[in-house]
Amino acid sequence: MAIPDDIAALATHPLAECGAGLVLQCDDGEVAVMRDMFKVVSPFFGQLLSSTDERVVKVPGTTREQWLLLISQLYPLTPLPDLTPKQLGKVLPVAHK
């Protein structure tokens, strides 16, 4: 199943392009994300990024779609995309990070 256009567009959203600073290497590709936001909103990434200056983090067992769905709820977008129950199910395995 293809990633919906509004979610796929997050990969090139100005927030991701301007303030990325961190690349997540998934099983099926990469996603640039806002390093500082991930450091603040995630205890997992907060601890990891506080102890290293790494700019690329491998997140095995995850997909680009999972991360794009998750950041669709983190980035201050207007309007905030609604996730379907199926999409929410895809986010759960990475939300704990």
Secondary structure as GFF3:
##gff-version 3
##sequence-region A 1 97
A	DSSP	alpha_helix	5	8	.	.	.	ID=ss1
A	DSSP	three_ten_helix	9	12	.	.	.	ID=ss2
A	DSSP	alpha_helix	14	19	.	.	.	ID=ss3
A	DSSP	beta_strand	21	26	.	.	.	ID=ss4
A	DSSP	beta_strand	29	34	.	.	.	ID=ss5
A	DSSP	alpha_helix	35	41	.	.	.	ID=ss6
A	DSSP	alpha_helix	43	50	.	.	.	ID=ss7
A	DSSP	beta_strand	56	58	.	.	.	ID=ss8
A	DSSP	alpha_helix	64	74	.	.	.	ID=ss9
A	DSSP	alpha_helix	85	95	.	.	.	ID=ss10
###
